[in-house]
Amino acid sequence: MKHCVVPSLIKQEPDIAVIHVGCNNINSKNIDDLDKNKLANEIIEIGKICREKNVLNILIPSIFVKRNLKVSAVIRQVNDILRDLCVLNNFNFIGNLNITRESLSYDGIHLSKEGTVIFAGNIVDHIKKYILVHEQGNNWQNKVYSEDPVTLSIPLNNDCLINQQNETSDQEINIDIENLIKLRNTYPKNPLIGYLNINSFRNKIGCLQVLLDKASLDILCIDETKLDASFPDHLFQLADYQFPPFRRDRNSLGGGKMVFIRQGLISKRLETFETKIAETICIELTICKKKWCILFAYRPPGGNKDSFFQEISICISKIMTNYENIFIAGDLNADTLNSDSNNVFTDFIENFDLINLITQPTCFKSLKGTLLDVLLTNRPKHFQKTFVCETGLSDHHKLVATFFKSTFSKLPPKDLKYRNFKNFQEGRFLHELDQLLIQENLFRSPKPYSKLTEIYSNLLDQHAPFKIRKVRGNQAPFMNKELSKAIMNKSKNRKKYLKWPSRENCLAYKRAKNKSNSVLIKTKKQYFNNMSEENKPISKLFWKKVKQKVQ
């Protein structure tokens, strides 16, 4: 690689060098033999060559994760080493935390088209920052962009390193996340609703996806997204969640909220109940035939407290005429632990007979902490296991969440439309198609293509008619007849064993279970092996996007 870099540097004389290294040849077979330090140092060596050739600023993006979990774990270790080496050599490291496994194509190695666009955006953001700082006459290497964890520039001065030490420790975050995962595993069927003041969301989508993959929150509202119309919805699409999310933006400098709801939950937005001045999003959620009105609200620190609660009170009064079950979540910027200074808040919850499920500090701008984020409801007995969790996504705020005591209802079945090729005979079909084309004489038709499409579709409907069958609402894409029969046989033997718990029935159930698992593994493997690779990214597309953004 070195002999290719030097001629380009001499010829182009660039101000910025982007050193992106692909590791497609790393797989589960050779991962144990990989020398992580050697790989990271080889990348840094290329950066040193660029520095010797008078390149002012060097960008080194992180290596992308892969679909294979074992490979991804090793790649993250390499990225950690690479990040530390960038600090030592004054290089700028791009974390790419918004590129997750969902950003990969079907092969689990290359980026999809959406992932390519995200990666291009990360690099463009860094280049724009360079241009902005360069115009201001400052040295880019001395600038720190700590508010941007996705395209993170490594801090290069001691003050920033000291600030990092004052942040929440990774150990505390891991403990809270582990406790959250344990609760989720204990109550897998109970909807989990949460609220987090994230303080700028634009570059944290990847981190949020990782959190939701682990904790599986069913309803999550994030506040202070700091977005505007220039950020389209597709940038915030999360796997297994309804799209597009409910959002209400203020501007890119402050405010804004976004609500994610897991697929399978019956919900709709109630814009008629949302306030005009106070930032709120109101949704209707149906759980076990019971309708809940959920209001997410935010009051800025400098906002007038009296006018805010007056507007919210009018909103709640309208809601109570239509809904019996009410749930309010939000950052009201009123320390509810200090009741003496919050008479307005106390009067508000007493007037509507609301209970705050949160009883401990949620915001830690000081060591003592304050309770600013609340979960209010007029039905406290319908909730359980309310908790506060440090996620590392926000600067000062913790995630507040609680479980419904009700459980999920199943997704409604879907209609699957397909063609029946059981009696299809290709020779006969082609013969009849030739005869029809001769009879119609397409060259005399004013619209030959439309006529050809009509003839072909009508004839195909005769030889391979459409059929409709019902499938499960959460039908897996790899499900087939063999796997379906194996699962049904396992369920039948399980019910038989639970009804008549004999040794014979126990052994029969174990055999059926093992058979079902082996068929599942075989089916998944076959499905992914046969999957099309049409979403493999084209390098031209990536660089085209970069050039368009920079220009």
Secondary structure as GFF3:
##gff-version 3
##sequence-region A 1 551
A	DSSP	alpha_helix	2	12	.	.	.	ID=ss1
A	DSSP	beta_strand	16	18	.	.	.	ID=ss2
A	DSSP	three_ten_helix	31	33	.	.	.	ID=ss3
A	DSSP	alpha_helix	36	52	.	.	.	ID=ss4
A	DSSP	beta_strand	57	61	.	.	.	ID=ss5
A	DSSP	alpha_helix	69	89	.	.	.	ID=ss6
A	DSSP	beta_strand	92	94	.	.	.	ID=ss7
A	DSSP	three_ten_helix	101	103	.	.	.	ID=ss8
A	DSSP	alpha_helix	113	135	.	.	.	ID=ss9
A	DSSP	three_ten_helix	140	142	.	.	.	ID=ss10
A	DSSP	alpha_helix	158	166	.	.	.	ID=ss11
A	DSSP	alpha_helix	170	186	.	.	.	ID=ss12
A	DSSP	beta_strand	192	197	.	.	.	ID=ss13
A	DSSP	alpha_helix	205	215	.	.	.	ID=ss14
A	DSSP	beta_strand	219	223	.	.	.	ID=ss15
A	DSSP	three_ten_helix	233	236	.	.	.	ID=ss16
A	DSSP	beta_strand	246	248	.	.	.	ID=ss17
A	DSSP	beta_strand	257	261	.	.	.	ID=ss18
A	DSSP	beta_strand	266	269	.	.	.	ID=ss19
A	DSSP	three_ten_helix	271	273	.	.	.	ID=ss20
A	DSSP	beta_strand	279	287	.	.	.	ID=ss21
A	DSSP	beta_strand	290	298	.	.	.	ID=ss22
A	DSSP	alpha_helix	305	320	.	.	.	ID=ss23
A	DSSP	beta_strand	325	331	.	.	.	ID=ss24
A	DSSP	three_ten_helix	339	341	.	.	.	ID=ss25
A	DSSP	alpha_helix	343	351	.	.	.	ID=ss26
A	DSSP	beta_strand	355	356	.	.	.	ID=ss27
A	DSSP	beta_strand	373	377	.	.	.	ID=ss28
A	DSSP	three_ten_helix	380	382	.	.	.	ID=ss29
A	DSSP	beta_strand	383	389	.	.	.	ID=ss30
A	DSSP	beta_strand	399	404	.	.	.	ID=ss31
A	DSSP	beta_strand	414	419	.	.	.	ID=ss32
A	DSSP	alpha_helix	426	440	.	.	.	ID=ss33
A	DSSP	three_ten_helix	442	444	.	.	.	ID=ss34
A	DSSP	alpha_helix	448	463	.	.	.	ID=ss35
A	DSSP	beta_strand	466	471	.	.	.	ID=ss36
A	DSSP	alpha_helix	481	499	.	.	.	ID=ss37
A	DSSP	alpha_helix	503	530	.	.	.	ID=ss38
A	DSSP	alpha_helix	539	550	.	.	.	ID=ss39
###
